[in-house]
Amino acid sequence: MVQLKRYAGNPILKAEPANPWEAHSVFNAAAVLKDGKVHLFYRACDRPNNERYVSCIGLATSDDGFRFQRVPGPAYAGRDPSETRGVEDPRITLLEGKYRMLYTAWDGRHPRVALAESHDLLCWTRYGILLPHLDNKDSALFSEKIGGRYCMIHREPPNMWLAWSDDSYHWGEFEVLAKPRPNTWEHSKIGLSGPPVRIPEGWLVVYHGVDEKSVYRQSLMLLDAKDPRKILRQHLDPIIQPEADYELYGDVKNVVFSCGQVIKDGTFFLYYGGADTVMAVATCPMRDIRAWAQGKD
């Protein structure tokens, strides 16, 4: 069984009242390891979620994965009509030499999956909505082609889905990947957390589940390397669930929600939002995850 250990210094990022765009909350960050540094692209809100908030994406970096320094100003902000209420919950994949960020464009009515790309994590080119016909969230790309094609995980409640593309910009062939398991901690719905990670055993997928009381927890799946439609293993228990005060109390109570992870120096770092209010991190040795993936747990 895989169990994560919370960092004793959590939360690692809190709201910054001096910056209006991140004055209320910071959470749900994409995580990228580049040149030995962890880059967190975190969602930031200017006011509570029961008011007319607007979300931006901020950037903070760290040498050790625990202690972060903010980069001044929003790293990415809403601009298009579909983003009048902001940009949310980024997930970033390095694919063919480009950082490809899928995020939720939010206009106050319809959440839509949108794409931006960067070569350096600083300047971003927008490509707009990828799945215009769907209210959709929780999407990320696989980091390499599979069978000569691009693949995406996304969410149409209550299930996790796959989509396929020949060019990574036009998507179709939607198919269900996984469904919630009734009468468990993921009874109500499931969705992708961070982007799939290629390990020797297959594709490691961190996902979230929601129960009947709207408690959000995190767990793992292992998908076949050549055919991600095949779930090889599923961690039946959560690897982390709300227990700490910063996970139990906040804008949305009882939430541990991740949009990204990194593997650094043999350690698995899971970055997550606590109660839709702060950023936190939990870790475990990568050897524990590999042992689970090999059926040695």
Secondary structure as a PSIPRED ss2 file (coil, helix, strand):
# PSIPRED VFORMAT (PSIPRED V4.0)

   1 M C   1.000  0.000  0.000
   2 V C   1.000  0.000  0.000
   3 Q C   1.000  0.000  0.000
   4 L C   1.000  0.000  0.000
   5 K E   0.000  0.000  1.000
   6 R E   0.000  0.000  1.000
   7 Y C   1.000  0.000  0.000
   8 A C   1.000  0.000  0.000
   9 G C   1.000  0.000  0.000
  10 N C   1.000  0.000  0.000
  11 P C   1.000  0.000  0.000
  12 I C   1.000  0.000  0.000
  13 L E   0.000  0.000  1.000
  14 K C   1.000  0.000  0.000
  15 A C   1.000  0.000  0.000
  16 E C   1.000  0.000  0.000
  17 P C   1.000  0.000  0.000
  18 A C   1.000  0.000  0.000
  19 N C   1.000  0.000  0.000
  20 P H   0.000  1.000  0.000
  21 W H   0.000  1.000  0.000
  22 E H   0.000  1.000  0.000
  23 A C   1.000  0.000  0.000
  24 H C   1.000  0.000  0.000
  25 S E   0.000  0.000  1.000
  26 V E   0.000  0.000  1.000
  27 F E   0.000  0.000  1.000
  28 N E   0.000  0.000  1.000
  29 A E   0.000  0.000  1.000
  30 A E   0.000  0.000  1.000
  31 A E   0.000  0.000  1.000
  32 V E   0.000  0.000  1.000
  33 L E   0.000  0.000  1.000
  34 K E   0.000  0.000  1.000
  35 D C   1.000  0.000  0.000
  36 G C   1.000  0.000  0.000
  37 K E   0.000  0.000  1.000
  38 V E   0.000  0.000  1.000
  39 H E   0.000  0.000  1.000
  40 L E   0.000  0.000  1.000
  41 F E   0.000  0.000  1.000
  42 Y E   0.000  0.000  1.000
  43 R E   0.000  0.000  1.000
  44 A E   0.000  0.000  1.000
  45 C E   0.000  0.000  1.000
  46 D C   1.000  0.000  0.000
  47 R C   1.000  0.000  0.000
  48 P C   1.000  0.000  0.000
  49 N C   1.000  0.000  0.000
  50 N C   1.000  0.000  0.000
  51 E C   1.000  0.000  0.000
  52 R C   1.000  0.000  0.000
  53 Y C   1.000  0.000  0.000
  54 V C   1.000  0.000  0.000
  55 S E   0.000  0.000  1.000
  56 C E   0.000  0.000  1.000
  57 I E   0.000  0.000  1.000
  58 G E   0.000  0.000  1.000
  59 L E   0.000  0.000  1.000
  60 A E   0.000  0.000  1.000
  61 T E   0.000  0.000  1.000
  62 S E   0.000  0.000  1.000
  63 D C   1.000  0.000  0.000
  64 D C   1.000  0.000  0.000
  65 G C   1.000  0.000  0.000
  66 F C   1.000  0.000  0.000
  67 R C   1.000  0.000  0.000
  68 F C   1.000  0.000  0.000
  69 Q E   0.000  0.000  1.000
  70 R E   0.000  0.000  1.000
  71 V E   0.000  0.000  1.000
  72 P E   0.000  0.000  1.000
  73 G E   0.000  0.000  1.000
  74 P E   0.000  0.000  1.000
  75 A E   0.000  0.000  1.000
  76 Y E   0.000  0.000  1.000
  77 A C   1.000  0.000  0.000
  78 G C   1.000  0.000  0.000
  79 R C   1.000  0.000  0.000
  80 D C   1.000  0.000  0.000
  81 P H   0.000  1.000  0.000
  82 S H   0.000  1.000  0.000
  83 E H   0.000  1.000  0.000
  84 T C   1.000  0.000  0.000
  85 R C   1.000  0.000  0.000
  86 G E   0.000  0.000  1.000
  87 V E   0.000  0.000  1.000
  88 E E   0.000  0.000  1.000
  89 D E   0.000  0.000  1.000
  90 P E   0.000  0.000  1.000
  91 R E   0.000  0.000  1.000
  92 I E   0.000  0.000  1.000
  93 T E   0.000  0.000  1.000
  94 L E   0.000  0.000  1.000
  95 L E   0.000  0.000  1.000
  96 E C   1.000  0.000  0.000
  97 G C   1.000  0.000  0.000
  98 K E   0.000  0.000  1.000
  99 Y E   0.000  0.000  1.000
 100 R E   0.000  0.000  1.000
 101 M E   0.000  0.000  1.000
 102 L E   0.000  0.000  1.000
 103 Y E   0.000  0.000  1.000
 104 T E   0.000  0.000  1.000
 105 A E   0.000  0.000  1.000
 106 W E   0.000  0.000  1.000
 107 D C   1.000  0.000  0.000
 108 G C   1.000  0.000  0.000
 109 R C   1.000  0.000  0.000
 110 H C   1.000  0.000  0.000
 111 P E   0.000  0.000  1.000
 112 R E   0.000  0.000  1.000
 113 V E   0.000  0.000  1.000
 114 A E   0.000  0.000  1.000
 115 L E   0.000  0.000  1.000
 116 A E   0.000  0.000  1.000
 117 E E   0.000  0.000  1.000
 118 S E   0.000  0.000  1.000
 119 H C   1.000  0.000  0.000
 120 D C   1.000  0.000  0.000
 121 L C   1.000  0.000  0.000
 122 L C   1.000  0.000  0.000
 123 C C   1.000  0.000  0.000
 124 W C   1.000  0.000  0.000
 125 T E   0.000  0.000  1.000
 126 R E   0.000  0.000  1.000
 127 Y E   0.000  0.000  1.000
 128 G E   0.000  0.000  1.000
 129 I E   0.000  0.000  1.000
 130 L C   1.000  0.000  0.000
 131 L C   1.000  0.000  0.000
 132 P C   1.000  0.000  0.000
 133 H C   1.000  0.000  0.000
 134 L C   1.000  0.000  0.000
 135 D C   1.000  0.000  0.000
 136 N C   1.000  0.000  0.000
 137 K E   0.000  0.000  1.000
 138 D E   0.000  0.000  1.000
 139 S E   0.000  0.000  1.000
 140 A E   0.000  0.000  1.000
 141 L E   0.000  0.000  1.000
 142 F C   1.000  0.000  0.000
 143 S C   1.000  0.000  0.000
 144 E C   1.000  0.000  0.000
 145 K C   1.000  0.000  0.000
 146 I E   0.000  0.000  1.000
 147 G C   1.000  0.000  0.000
 148 G C   1.000  0.000  0.000
 149 R E   0.000  0.000  1.000
 150 Y E   0.000  0.000  1.000
 151 C E   0.000  0.000  1.000
 152 M E   0.000  0.000  1.000
 153 I E   0.000  0.000  1.000
 154 H E   0.000  0.000  1.000
 155 R E   0.000  0.000  1.000
 156 E E   0.000  0.000  1.000
 157 P C   1.000  0.000  0.000
 158 P C   1.000  0.000  0.000
 159 N E   0.000  0.000  1.000
 160 M E   0.000  0.000  1.000
 161 W E   0.000  0.000  1.000
 162 L E   0.000  0.000  1.000
 163 A E   0.000  0.000  1.000
 164 W E   0.000  0.000  1.000
 165 S E   0.000  0.000  1.000
 166 D C   1.000  0.000  0.000
 167 D C   1.000  0.000  0.000
 168 S C   1.000  0.000  0.000
 169 Y C   1.000  0.000  0.000
 170 H C   1.000  0.000  0.000
 171 W C   1.000  0.000  0.000
 172 G E   0.000  0.000  1.000
 173 E E   0.000  0.000  1.000
 174 F E   0.000  0.000  1.000
 175 E E   0.000  0.000  1.000
 176 V E   0.000  0.000  1.000
 177 L E   0.000  0.000  1.000
 178 A E   0.000  0.000  1.000
 179 K C   1.000  0.000  0.000
 180 P C   1.000  0.000  0.000
 181 R C   1.000  0.000  0.000
 182 P C   1.000  0.000  0.000
 183 N C   1.000  0.000  0.000
 184 T C   1.000  0.000  0.000
 185 W C   1.000  0.000  0.000
 186 E C   1.000  0.000  0.000
 187 H C   1.000  0.000  0.000
 188 S C   1.000  0.000  0.000
 189 K E   0.000  0.000  1.000
 190 I E   0.000  0.000  1.000
 191 G E   0.000  0.000  1.000
 192 L E   0.000  0.000  1.000
 193 S C   1.000  0.000  0.000
 194 G C   1.000  0.000  0.000
 195 P C   1.000  0.000  0.000
 196 P C   1.000  0.000  0.000
 197 V E   0.000  0.000  1.000
 198 R E   0.000  0.000  1.000
 199 I E   0.000  0.000  1.000
 200 P C   1.000  0.000  0.000
 201 E C   1.000  0.000  0.000
 202 G E   0.000  0.000  1.000
 203 W E   0.000  0.000  1.000
 204 L E   0.000  0.000  1.000
 205 V E   0.000  0.000  1.000
 206 V E   0.000  0.000  1.000
 207 Y E   0.000  0.000  1.000
 208 H E   0.000  0.000  1.000
 209 G E   0.000  0.000  1.000
 210 V E   0.000  0.000  1.000
 211 D C   1.000  0.000  0.000
 212 E C   1.000  0.000  0.000
 213 K C   1.000  0.000  0.000
 214 S C   1.000  0.000  0.000
 215 V C   1.000  0.000  0.000
 216 Y E   0.000  0.000  1.000
 217 R E   0.000  0.000  1.000
 218 Q E   0.000  0.000  1.000
 219 S E   0.000  0.000  1.000
 220 L E   0.000  0.000  1.000
 221 M E   0.000  0.000  1.000
 222 L E   0.000  0.000  1.000
 223 L E   0.000  0.000  1.000
 224 D C   1.000  0.000  0.000
 225 A C   1.000  0.000  0.000
 226 K C   1.000  0.000  0.000
 227 D C   1.000  0.000  0.000
 228 P C   1.000  0.000  0.000
 229 R C   1.000  0.000  0.000
 230 K C   1.000  0.000  0.000
 231 I E   0.000  0.000  1.000
 232 L E   0.000  0.000  1.000
 233 R E   0.000  0.000  1.000
 234 Q E   0.000  0.000  1.000
 235 H C   1.000  0.000  0.000
 236 L C   1.000  0.000  0.000
 237 D C   1.000  0.000  0.000
 238 P C   1.000  0.000  0.000
 239 I C   1.000  0.000  0.000
 240 I E   0.000  0.000  1.000
 241 Q C   1.000  0.000  0.000
 242 P C   1.000  0.000  0.000
 243 E C   1.000  0.000  0.000
 244 A C   1.000  0.000  0.000
 245 D H   0.000  1.000  0.000
 246 Y H   0.000  1.000  0.000
 247 E H   0.000  1.000  0.000
 248 L H   0.000  1.000  0.000
 249 Y C   1.000  0.000  0.000
 250 G C   1.000  0.000  0.000
 251 D C   1.000  0.000  0.000
 252 V C   1.000  0.000  0.000
 253 K C   1.000  0.000  0.000
 254 N C   1.000  0.000  0.000
 255 V E   0.000  0.000  1.000
 256 V E   0.000  0.000  1.000
 257 F E   0.000  0.000  1.000
 258 S E   0.000  0.000  1.000
 259 C E   0.000  0.000  1.000
 260 G E   0.000  0.000  1.000
 261 Q E   0.000  0.000  1.000
 262 V E   0.000  0.000  1.000
 263 I E   0.000  0.000  1.000
 264 K E   0.000  0.000  1.000
 265 D C   1.000  0.000  0.000
 266 G C   1.000  0.000  0.000
 267 T E   0.000  0.000  1.000
 268 F E   0.000  0.000  1.000
 269 F E   0.000  0.000  1.000
 270 L E   0.000  0.000  1.000
 271 Y E   0.000  0.000  1.000
 272 Y E   0.000  0.000  1.000
 273 G E   0.000  0.000  1.000
 274 G E   0.000  0.000  1.000
 275 A C   1.000  0.000  0.000
 276 D C   1.000  0.000  0.000
 277 T C   1.000  0.000  0.000
 278 V E   0.000  0.000  1.000
 279 M E   0.000  0.000  1.000
 280 A E   0.000  0.000  1.000
 281 V E   0.000  0.000  1.000
 282 A E   0.000  0.000  1.000
 283 T E   0.000  0.000  1.000
 284 C E   0.000  0.000  1.000
 285 P E   0.000  0.000  1.000
 286 M H   0.000  1.000  0.000
 287 R H   0.000  1.000  0.000
 288 D H   0.000  1.000  0.000
 289 I H   0.000  1.000  0.000
 290 R H   0.000  1.000  0.000
 291 A H   0.000  1.000  0.000
 292 W H   0.000  1.000  0.000
 293 A H   0.000  1.000  0.000
 294 Q C   1.000  0.000  0.000
 295 G C   1.000  0.000  0.000
 296 K C   1.000  0.000  0.000
 297 D C   1.000  0.000  0.000
